[in-house]
Amino acid sequence: MLYYLSVNLVTCLCVILSVAYFTLLERKTLGYTQTRKGPNKVGSFGLLQPLSDALKLFVKEKLVIVDSNILLFYIIPSFSFTLSLFIWYLLPSFYTMKFVLYGLMLFFCVSALNVYGTMMAGWASNSKYAFLGAMRAAAQTISYEVMMIILLLFPSIIISSLCWNKAMNGFPILMLIPLLMIWFTSTLAETNRAPFDFAEGESELVSGFNIEYYGGLFALLFLGEYMSILFMAVSTTVWFFWVGNIFVFISSILFVSIMFLLSRATFPRYRYDLLMMLCWKSFLPIALGAMVLSIISFML
């Protein structure tokens, strides 16, 4: 028991550190796509920038928003951070250190709870901009949650398993490029990333559901969001790529993570009604058809 606890603790620490430097990678990527340097003053090549940002956020003065629901206002960031960190328990291992038999079902259950964190964060702030962003996020996340579940059921039916470890050595479906593209688009919408960042639309909602959060509370929401992005990259690699060894695994995760960054740097923000129509009228029929075909092939 102590061994598994130590393994999960080390995983959590590595994830938090990777999120810190993933933000640096994002700022560097956006900088070079916009013909500028990005962070390069704090430490060599800006390597100490994430640590200085974290220190700045957590030592900022704490203010109490009188008209907010104070209890929920302080609890929700920790709730979102804990959920995003807990889901990394499903990280598959090449060395059989842990084995979750029904890991895909656990992923569905935990990821479905993320919408509560966003919704309650906007509601507890008692701000019209925050609440509008929370309502957008709730509708968007729930819609694309349906898509994600159906799309992940397709490879799980093909390999006849709900286990993440078995999926890494299962049937390679990289050849199904349309499903992979739909899945990647769904993960962008699920994690509220550009060009689908309507929950945080700076141009109209001045940061949306997290506008009233500051300092350490904002850092917890920020960490939770970026941990979800990295785990979506892991999910894409496990279920939609052929993973032969740990080096291919890490390289694939890095590739998908950079695609998240390039999508933000490349595409303008979509329109909200078109995003919802894209889900229900375009992606959902394709995903349902793919799942029906996988069930038929499994029965044959």
C-alpha positions in Angstrom: 0.0 0.0 0.0 2.8 2.4 0.9 4.5 1.6 -2.4 1.5 2.5 -4.5 0.9 5.7 -2.4 4.5 6.8 -3.1 4.2 6.0 -6.8 1.0 8.2 -7.0 2.6 10.9 -5.0 5.7 11.1 -7.3 3.3 11.1 -10.3 1.4 14.1 -8.8 4.6 16.0 -8.2 5.8 15.3 -11.7 2.5 16.4 -13.2 2.5 19.7 -11.3 6.1 20.4 -12.4 5.3 19.5 -16.0 2.3 21.9 -16.0 4.5 24.7 -14.8 6.9 24.2 -17.7 4.1 23.5 -20.1 3.0 27.1 -19.6 6.5 28.2 -20.4 6.4 26.1 -23.6 3.1 27.7 -24.5 4.3 31.2 -24.0 7.5 30.4 -26.0 5.4 28.8 -28.8 3.0 31.8 -29.0 5.9 34.2 -28.9 7.7 32.6 -31.9 4.5 32.3 -33.9 4.0 36.0 -33.4 7.6 36.9 -34.2 8.8 37.6 -30.6 10.9 35.9 -28.0 8.5 35.1 -25.2 9.8 34.9 -21.6 13.6 35.0 -21.6 14.7 37.3 -18.7 14.1 35.2 -15.5 16.8 32.6 -15.5 18.5 31.1 -18.6 16.1 31.2 -21.5 13.3 32.0 -19.0 13.5 28.6 -17.3 12.8 30.2 -13.9 9.7 32.1 -15.2 7.1 29.5 -14.1 8.5 29.3 -10.6 8.5 33.1 -10.2 4.9 33.3 -11.6 3.8 30.6 -9.0 5.5 32.5 -6.2 3.9 35.8 -7.3 0.4 34.2 -7.4 0.6 32.5 -4.0 2.0 35.4 -2.1 -0.5 38.0 -3.4 -2.7 39.8 -0.9 -5.9 37.9 -0.1 -9.1 39.8 -0.6 -12.7 38.8 0.4 -15.4 39.5 -2.1 -18.3 40.4 0.2 -21.2 39.6 -2.2 -19.9 36.2 -3.2 -20.7 32.9 -1.7 -17.5 32.9 0.3 -17.5 29.2 1.3 -17.9 27.9 -2.2 -15.7 30.6 -3.6 -12.8 29.2 -1.6 -13.6 25.5 -1.9 -14.3 25.2 -5.7 -10.7 25.9 -6.9 -9.4 23.2 -4.6 -12.2 20.9 -5.8 -11.2 21.5 -9.5 -7.5 21.0 -8.8 -8.1 17.8 -6.9 -10.3 16.3 -9.7 -7.7 17.1 -12.3 -5.0 15.6 -10.2 -6.9 12.5 -9.3 -7.5 11.6 -12.9 -3.8 11.1 -13.4 -4.1 8.0 -11.3 -5.2 6.4 -14.6 -1.8 7.1 -16.2 -0.8 3.8 -17.8 2.5 2.2 -16.9 5.0 0.3 -19.0 6.3 -1.5 -15.8 3.0 -2.8 -14.4 3.3 -0.6 -11.3 -0.5 -0.2 -11.3 -3.3 -1.8 -13.3 -6.9 -0.3 -13.3 -9.2 -2.9 -14.9 -12.1 -0.5 -15.6 -10.0 2.6 -16.0 -12.1 4.0 -18.9 -15.3 4.0 -16.8 -13.4 5.8 -14.0 -12.2 8.4 -16.6 -15.8 9.0 -17.7 -17.0 9.4 -14.1 -14.2 11.8 -13.0 -14.1 13.9 -16.1 -17.9 14.4 -15.9 -17.4 16.1 -12.5 -15.2 18.8 -14.0 -18.2 20.8 -15.2 -19.3 21.2 -11.6 -16.1 23.0 -10.7 -16.5 25.5 -13.6 -20.2 26.0 -13.0 -19.9 26.6 -9.3 -16.9 28.8 -9.7 -18.9 31.2 -11.9 -22.0 31.0 -9.7 -20.2 31.5 -6.4 -18.5 34.7 -7.7 -21.8 36.5 -7.9 -20.8 38.3 -11.1 -22.8 38.4 -14.3 -19.7 37.9 -16.5 -18.6 34.9 -14.4 -22.0 33.4 -14.4 -22.4 33.8 -18.1 -19.1 32.2 -18.7 -20.0 29.3 -16.4 -23.3 28.8 -18.3 -21.4 28.7 -21.6 -18.9 26.2 -20.2 -21.6 24.0 -18.7 -23.5 23.6 -22.0 -20.3 23.3 -24.0 -18.6 20.7 -21.7 -21.7 18.5 -21.3 -22.3 18.5 -25.1 -18.7 17.5 -25.9 -18.6 15.0 -23.0 -21.2 13.0 -24.9 -18.9 13.1 -28.0 -15.8 12.0 -26.0 -17.6 9.0 -24.4 -18.8 7.7 -27.8 -15.5 8.2 -29.5 -13.6 6.4 -26.7 -16.0 3.6 -26.8 -15.0 2.9 -30.4 -11.4 1.8 -29.7 -12.4 0.1 -26.4 -15.0 -2.1 -28.2 -12.4 -3.0 -30.9 -9.8 -4.1 -28.4 -12.5 -5.6 -26.0 -11.1 -3.8 -23.0 -11.7 -0.8 -20.8 -8.1 -0.9 -19.4 -5.7 1.9 -20.3 -2.7 -0.4 -20.1 -4.1 -2.8 -22.7 -5.1 0.1 -25.0 -1.4 1.0 -25.4 -0.8 -2.4 -26.9 -4.1 -2.8 -28.6 -5.4 -2.2 -32.1 -3.8 0.8 -33.9 -6.5 3.0 -35.3 -4.3 6.0 -36.4 -5.5 5.1 -39.9 -9.0 6.4 -38.9 -7.9 10.0 -39.3 -11.5 11.6 -39.3 -12.3 10.1 -35.9 -8.9 11.3 -34.6 -9.6 14.8 -35.9 -13.1 14.8 -34.3 -11.6 13.6 -31.0 -9.0 16.3 -31.0 -11.6 19.0 -31.7 -13.7 17.6 -28.8 -10.8 17.7 -26.4 -10.2 21.4 -27.3 -13.9 22.2 -26.6 -13.9 20.0 -23.4 -10.9 21.8 -21.9 -12.1 25.3 -23.0 -9.1 25.9 -25.2 -8.9 28.3 -28.1 -10.5 28.5 -30.5 -13.3 27.2 -28.3 -12.5 29.2 -25.1 -16.0 30.7 -24.7 -16.0 30.2 -20.9 -13.0 32.6 -20.7 -13.8 34.9 -23.7 -11.6 37.8 -23.0 -13.1 40.0 -25.7 -16.7 39.8 -24.4 -16.6 38.2 -20.9 -13.3 39.7 -19.6 -12.0 36.2 -18.5 -15.4 34.7 -17.9 -16.0 32.3 -15.0 -12.6 33.0 -13.2 -12.8 36.8 -13.4 -13.2 37.2 -9.7 -10.4 34.8 -8.8 -6.9 36.0 -7.9 -3.7 34.9 -6.5 -3.5 31.3 -5.2 -7.2 30.6 -6.0 -6.6 31.5 -9.7 -3.4 29.4 -9.7 -5.4 26.3 -8.6 -8.0 26.8 -11.3 -5.1 27.4 -13.8 -3.3 24.3 -12.7 -6.5 22.2 -12.9 -7.2 23.4 -16.5 -3.6 22.7 -17.7 -3.5 19.3 -16.0 -6.7 18.4 -17.9 -5.0 19.5 -21.2 -2.0 17.3 -20.6 -4.2 14.3 -19.6 -6.2 14.8 -22.8 -2.9 14.5 -24.7 -2.2 11.3 -22.8 -5.7 10.0 -23.7 -5.2 10.8 -27.4 -1.9 8.9 -27.3 -3.2 5.8 -25.5 -6.4 5.3 -27.4 -5.6 6.7 -30.9 -1.9 6.0 -31.4 0.1 2.9 -31.6 2.4 3.0 -28.6 5.4 0.6 -28.9 7.7 1.8 -26.1 8.0 4.6 -23.5 10.0 6.9 -25.9 7.3 6.8 -28.5 4.7 7.3 -25.7 6.4 10.5 -24.4 7.1 11.8 -27.9 3.4 11.3 -28.9 2.2 13.2 -25.8 4.6 16.0 -26.5 3.3 16.2 -30.1 -0.3 16.3 -29.2 0.4 18.9 -26.5 2.1 21.1 -29.0 -0.9 20.7 -31.3 -3.0 22.2 -28.5 -0.7 25.2 -28.4 -0.6 25.6 -32.2 -4.4 25.6 -32.4 -4.5 28.5 -30.1 -1.8 30.4 -32.1 -3.4 29.7 -35.5 -7.2 29.7 -35.4 -9.5 32.6 -34.5 -12.3 32.1 -31.9 -15.3 30.2 -33.2 -18.9 31.4 -32.8 -20.7 29.8 -29.9 -23.8 28.7 -31.7 -21.7 27.2 -34.5 -19.7 25.3 -31.9 -22.9 23.7 -30.5 -24.2 23.0 -34.0 -20.9 21.4 -34.9 -21.3 19.0 -32.0 -24.9 17.9 -32.3 -25.4 18.0 -36.1 -22.0 17.0 -37.5 -19.8 15.2 -35.0 -22.5 13.2 -33.1 -23.9 11.4 -36.2 -20.4 10.4 -37.3 -19.4 9.2 -33.8 -22.7 7.2 -33.5 -22.1 5.6 -36.9 -18.6 4.6 -36.0 -19.7 3.1 -32.7 -22.4 1.1 -34.5 -19.8 -0.2 -37.0 -17.5 -1.2 -34.2 -20.2 -3.1 -32.4 -21.1 -4.9 -35.7 -17.5 -5.8 -36.3 -17.1 -7.1 -32.7 -20.2 -9.3 -33.1 -18.9 -10.7 -36.4 
